[in-house]
Amino acid sequence: MDQSNQWRDGALLTIIYMLIALVAVFVPVIPFVAVFLLPVPFIVFASRYDWKSSIIMVLAASGLTMVLLSVHVVPLPVLMGLGGVAIGSAIYRKHSAYETLASGTLGFVVGFVMLFLYSQLVLQVDLISEWNSVMDESISMSQDVIEEFGMAGEAEDQMQAVKDQLDMLLELIPVWIVLISLLMAFISQWVSYKVITKWQNHALQFPPFRMFRLPLSLIWVYFVALMLSFLDLSGMTAQAVHNVMMLAGLLIALQGLSFIFYYTYVKRITKALPVMSVLLTIFLPFIFLFLVRLLGIIDIGFALRDRIANGKT
């Protein structure tokens, strides 16, 4: 009976996945929403039957995608499947919400790496070279427009500054992949919690953001990367250090924002303070991101919340 239920649920959820994928491919605008819904069928299935059975569902979805859509779209169910199975398996093993989020983020990161390798090895498309070609063409067109207005002297300096910024964004591709994976995992997990709660009567939900806490080891990772950044490094080593420092710094900033939410909750201060902190950090990062990150370091390093909870501050 359990085996028949497993096959029935797998077939039903695979069909639901394919319907969402078909709508996403043929209906404009929908893809922006579907990217967060496509992992949900895999999450729901893996939350009931763990990852081994779920891999079969991912393979089935990949085969149907190849038949109904195109071989070029095959990485889509792999990406969504890996992220979804990672989240669902964590739910099956009763991990906490934030542990589940970390598992899902890792699953999507692996999926993006496989997507990159697929484009390189199978489709023979170098995504980085394509990006550079598009950016060079855009910069060239912008430079021609500026020169037409009689600003040829300034055009070269401005375009060089733009090119340097774009090169910096290219170097931070690993960070962008992790951040996009984190966003996809969070929204997909949140939607799946709603679905699973209704379907399986499991009360799943994210704890309040004020409860978000990171391990002490992250500070050491950040400071080691910071110290290495002062050395005369070059090539892939310098890029790796820069990416690790950037990613660790952003996570610590999240810890700082979480502390502000915690402090205002405990001290019963107006909710406008944490909301303003988030907005200022997003729109004025050059000032407030540093302050929030510093607060996160103090919170992690000195267990500031525990001191507040024990009445020591």
N, C-alpha and C positions, 0 to 999 in steps of 0.2 A: 504493500500500500504506500509506504514511504517512497519507494522507488518510482511508483507511478505518479505520485504527487510531484516529485522532483522533475520528472520529464514533462509533466503538464505545465508546471510553473516555468520551467526553462523555455518551453515552446511559446507560451503566452508572452513572457517578458522579451523574448527575442523578436517576436512579431511587433510588440510595442516599440522596441528600439528601432526596427526597420521602418515603421510608420513615421516616427519622429525624424529619422534620417532622410526619408524620401521627401517629407514636407520641407525639411531644412534645405535640401538641394534645389527644389523646384519653386519654392515660394520666397520672394525677396524679403529681406529684413528678418525673417524668422531665424536664420542661422545664429544671430546674436543671442537669441533666447535658447535655441536648441543646444548650443554648446554646453549649457549648464544642465540640460535635461537628458541628454544622451547617456551620461554615466548612470543615471538613476536606475534603469532596469538591471544593470549589472550589480549595483549596490544592493538592491532589494533581494536579488537572487543569492548573492554571496552572503548576505546577512542571515540567510536561512540554511544554506548548505555549504558554507565555507569556500575556500578558493579552488580546491581541486575540481569540483564539479563545475565551478564557474568558468574555468579555463575552456571547458568544452563549449560553453555558451559563447565565449569570445570567438572561438574558432568557427562556430556555426554562423555567428553574425558576420564574421569576415568573409566566409564563403558566400553568403547571401548578398553581401555588399558587392562582391566581385561579379556575381551573376546579374543582379538587378541594376547596378549603377556602373561601376568601372573598376578596373584593377588599380587605377590611380587613386581611388578613394579607400582602398583597403587599410591604409594606416589609420583612418578615422576610428573604426571599431577597436583597433589595437590600442590606440591612445585612450579612448573612452573606457575600454574594457579594463586596462591595467589600473587606471585611476579608480574606477568603480569597484573592481574586485578588491583592491587594497583597502578601500573604505569599508566595503561590506564585510570583509574578513575580520577587520578590526572590531566591527560591531558584533559579529558572531562570537568573537572571543571576549566580548564585554570590556573592551578598552574604554578609557575615559574619552570624552568628546575631543579634547585637544590632542590626545595620543592618536585617536582616529584621524584627526585632521593632518597630523604629521605623516601618518602612513599614506593617506590619500595624496598629499603633496608629493611624497617620494614616488608614488605610483605614476602620477602624471609627468613628473620629471623624466622618469625612465621612458614613458611613452613618447615624450617630445624628442628624446635622444634617438629612439628607434625611428621616429618620423624623419629626423635629420639624416640618419644613415640610409633609410629607404630612398630618400630623394637623391642622395649622393650615389649610391651603389646601383639602384634599380632604375630610377628615372634619369640618371645621369644629369641631374640638375644641382649645381653648386649654389645653394641659397645665399651664401655670403658674397659670392661673386655677382650674383644677380642684384643683391642689395647695393653693392658698390656701383654697379652700372647704372641703376636707377638714380642713385644719389648724385653721381657725377653728371648725369644728363640734366637733372633738376638744377644743380648748381650752375651748370653752363648756361641753361636757359635764363636763370635769374640774373646771372652776370651780364648777359646780352641786354636784358631789359634795363638794368641799372646804367649800363654804358650808353644806351639810347637817350637817357635823360641827362647826359653830359657829366656823369659822375664816375668816369673811368678810373680815376685815381683811387677813389674810395672803394670801388667795386671789388678789386682784387683782395684788399685787406678784409673786407666784410665776408667775402666768400671763403677766404682761408679760415676765418674764425668759425664760420658755419661748418666747414669741412672738419675742423678739429673737434667740434662738438659731436658731429655725426660719428667720427671715428671713436670717440669716447663711448657713445651709445653702443657701437658695435663691439667694443671690448667688454661691455657689461652684459652681453647676451646671456651668459649663465645666470646672472642675477635676475634678468627679466624673465627667463624661463621659470625660475623658482617662484617669483612673485605671481606670474600668470597661473602656475600650477597651484599655488596657495589659494588664489581667488577662485579658481575652478573647483578645487576640493571643498572649499568652505561653502559655496553656494549649492553645489551638488549634494553635499552632506546635509545641509539645512533642509533642502527640499526632500531628500530621502527620509530624514527624521519624521517629517510630516506624513509621508506616504506610509512608512513602516508603522507609525503610531496608529494610523487608521486601519491598516490592513491586518497587522499582527497584534494590535492592542498592547504594544510596548511603549512605555512613556519615555521616549528619547528626546532630548533637547540639549542645546548648548548651555553650559553654566554662564552666569553673568560675566561680562568682559572683565570686571574688576577681579575675578578669580584667576585670570590668566597670569601664569608665572613660568619663567624660564630657568633652566638649571644654572648653577654657579659656573660650570665649565665653559659656558658661552662667553663669559667675560674674559677668560684666559685665551680663548680662541681669538677674540677681538683684539686684545692687547698684543698678542704675538704677531698677528697680522699687521697691527699698527706699527710695531717696532720694525718689522721687516720692510715696511713701506718706506722707511727712512734710509734703507740701504740702496746702493746703486745696482738695482736689479733691472733686468731687461727681458724682452721676449715673453714666452709663455709663463715664466715664473712671476714676472711683474704683474701680468694680467690676472693670474690665479690669486695672488696676494690682494690685489685691488678688489677682485670680486668677493673674496672671503670677508674682507674688511667691510665692504659696502653692505653685504647681506647680513652679517652679524650686527652691524650698526643699526640697520633697519629693524631687526628683531628686538634689539635692546630698546629702541625707541618705542616699539609696541609695548614693551614692559613698562616703560615710563608713563605712557598714556594709561595703561591699565592701573598703575599706582594712583594716578590722579582720580580715576573713577572710584577706586577703593577708598581713598582718603575722603573724598566728598561724600561717599556713602556712610562711612563710619562717623564722620564729624557732622553729618546731616547739613552739608553746605548745598547751596542751590545747584541744580543740574546744569545750569548754564555754563559753569566753569569747565567741566570736562568737555562739553560740546564745543566751546570756544577754543579749548586747547587742541582739539582735533583739527578744527578749521584753520587755526593759525599755523599748525604744523604742516598742513597740506599746502596752504597758499603762501606761507612765508617760511619755507624750509631752511633758508640760509641762516635764519636767526633762531627759530623755535625748535627745529629738529635737533640742533646741538644741545639745547637746554633739556629737551625731553629725553634725549639719549643719556645725558649726564644723570638725570633723575633715575632712569632705568638702571644705570650702573650702580648707583647708591642703593637702590632698592634690592637688587640682586646680591651685591657684595656685602651689605650690612644687614640683610634681613629686616628692612625697614618696616614692612607690614607686620611682622611678628612682634616687633617692638611696640608698634601702635596697638596691636591686639592685646599685648600684655601690660599696656599702660605705661610704657617706659619713655614715651615721647609726648 
